[in-house]
Amino acid sequence: MSNTKIHFKNLDSLRTFAFLGVYLYHFNLRINPDLSAYPKTFSFLKTIFSFGDLGVNLFFVLSGFLITYLLLSEESLSGKYNIPDFWIRRILRIWPLYFGVVLYGFLLFALFPSHNSNQVETANIFYYISFLPNFNIIHNGYPLNPALTVLWSVGVEEQFYLLWPLLLFNKRTRPFSFPLIIAASLWFRYTHMDSSFVLKFHSFSLMNEIACGACLAWICFQMKLKQDQIKFSKSWILLIYMTGFFCIFSPSAILTNSFYFAVRPLLISLFFCFILFEQIFIVNKLIHWGRIKFIEKCGKYTYGLYCLHMIGILVGFHLSKLLKVETNIYWVITGELLLSLSISMLFSYLSYNYLEKPFLSIKKRFAKIENRP
């Protein structure tokens, strides 16, 4: 008997935008305004790119929503969801590429002496094999190998995948799980305002984003909402978008108090929840991102793009050095940006088809609910 299939329109496109934000955030390191005759222009560009790390927040909200909705759908179909099968599905989806990057980071990267001839890798491999790379950054700082750096968020999601089906399992306590997790996360942030690494990378600091996505899934599932079912005023949609962008791009001179910085991730997560809600359930969307086929198709490769794009950026930089244009700011911001992105897309395509896909075919055997058509 074939599995029940659930496909949320437009979410693949949102994954693509989330990745592009992260990509620009990391490529931002290559922009040096001092190399330009217009340093203020390129300083502004660096500032805009610096907001790209919110793509990780969007990934967290997406994961919380999708995983929770699929678990609830399986429960509705079978009376309960199978936790071991869920863990097996996550292992088959995440582990092959994750450990491929870990292997590259700790073994293969060392074969390139030009990268680390005078430096020693500070990352502790035990944090990575135990899916705690975010705590490695907290305790040891950023790894020497940039490819290892991006794995911190994969580790946070794996921690969520391990614990969430257990916390969600009790139907009586389920409605209270979401506000309690969000409140605990906000309190943790407020009491650790003096540690930027803890705020950025600690699992407790980030759980409110995943919990917001999960809460949205639970509410929508309880209300039995169907895709493209709700009509909503476009004026109100536009107003919510404008408010959300203000929360993201608000000048620090306007909102500087500790309370705001503690709750800012929650406000952003709620904004991202609205974007998900609009793209799935509101019929008169501002933009149907899923109709842009290339952007939607790229969403299938975003896990590989996320894990491998730092390698693509590194290869793009070395190609620029070979061409002796690595200090030309105009080349960097146009040619090298697109070249590194193209290389990242090539790597993710190869990864998906020759490393991830064989495991994905096995994954289907442990799924009663699939989220792709």
Secondary structure, 3 states (H helix, E strand, C coil): CCCEECCCCCHHHHHHHHHHHHHHHHHHHHCCHHHCCCHHHHHHHHHHHHHHHHHHHHHHHHHHHHHHHHHHHHHHHHCCCCHHHHHHHHHHHHHHHHHHHHHHHHCHHHHCHHHHCCCCCCCCHHHHHCCCHHHHHHHHCCCCCHHHHCHHHHHHHHHHHHHHHHHHCCCCCHHHHHHHHHHHHHHHHHCCCCCHHHHHHCHHHHHHHHHHHHHHHHHHHHCCCCCCCECCCHHHHHHHHHHHHHHHHCCCCCCCCHHHHHHHHHHHHHHHHHHHHHHHHECCCCCCHHHCHHHHHHHHHHHHHHHHHHHHHHHHHHHHHHCCCCCCHHHHHHHHHHHHHHHHHHHHHHHHHHHHHHHHHHHHHHCCEECCC
